[in-house]
């Protein structure tokens, strides 16, 4: 499938911590075609991959980004995986 799109027709949306985007009620009940043109990682909101916790310093919950041996990044909280000292 190939679709031509004008730059003025592109809508920017922010995905939630699980990668979901809300299109809006104007698309309710309609078949839509969605394309991701660009994705930026802002690291402002991260969720633990195990329990879904987000940073809550007032409750001593801290989510951090870790890296696997293969260089892949994932987020985890200090409850599920305490940091190594």
Secondary structure, 3 states (H helix, E strand, C coil): CCCCCCHHHCCCCCCCCCCCCCCCHHHCCCCCCCCCCCCCCCCCCCECCCCCCECEHHHCECEEEEECCCCCEEEEECCCCCCCC
